[in-house]
Structures are given as C-alpha cells and as structure tokens.
C-alpha cells in the first residue's frame, strides 16, 4: 500500500524560503552532482530525465521513518491551516551536504539530512477541515511536525484526493 505522510512546509519563514527554492520550482540536481552518490544520481536521472526536480526533506531524527519511504508514496505539505500541496515521492536519499547546498540555511540552523525528490506536485489549498472530517482524524489538529499515517488514514486520504 502507498504510504501517506504529512509534512509542514509552508508555516515558517525559513520553510517558505526553502519551498520557494525547491517546491514552487524545480531545482537542477545536476548542478550538485559532485555531492551525490552515483546510485542516487542515476536514480534521480531515471525519474527526472531533464535533470530537474522538486525536493523536500526531513531532519535526522526521522532517519528510521524516512528509510521506509519509497517511490510512489504520497506527501501532503501543510501550513497556514491548509494542505498547501500534494506530491508523489520520487527518490529518497540521505545526504546532508546536498541539502545544505540546495537550501543554503542560515548558519546554526538545523536542516535536513534526508532528501527526497517529488513527482506530480500540485498545489491544493485544501482546508484542514477536509482532512479532519475523515475517519480517525481529530478536529483542531494542526499537523505539526512530520507525521506518517497508518493504513486506514492513508487510505482515507488517498480516497479524498481521488475525488
């Protein structure tokens, strides 16, 4: 089954800046090929033949969970009381140096160690109330932090996205 996870990406000023650089537009991963493992570069190139992809990531405290993410999993990007965008995971890999170069965080800021490319990214602007109305979700939940959904919640979200 496709795994669904929720990830804040549009709430803070930093995340909005990172999103402007790698969600709202594609990034040329070939420009960072010197930092990519050859297997990761080959997989990215196979999934994104034009050499450009949208990217997002997760901090190292999520390493074990991010190890379960595979091509085709679905991510909901949240912020400002809406699911702002939905995408399918392309290729995930662990590479803090790539993340640092891609997002260029301010010194001392914590940044991602896990990075994943995205396919079929689309803006949605879906109010949280639509997710809260699904079985198993709680009204008033603002989806703070990275969250992986169980199978029933994943199925409900996928059904909602198909309508």
Buried (B, 14 or more C-beta within 10 A) or exposed (E): EBBBBBBBBBBEEBBBBBBEBBBEEBBEBBEBBEBBEEEBBEBBBEBBEEBBBBBBBBBEEBEEBBEEBEBEBBBBBBBEEBBBBBBBBBBBBBBBEBBBEBBEBEEEEEBBBBBBBBBEBEEBEBEBEBBEEBEEBEEEEEBEEBBBBEEEBBBBBBEBBEE
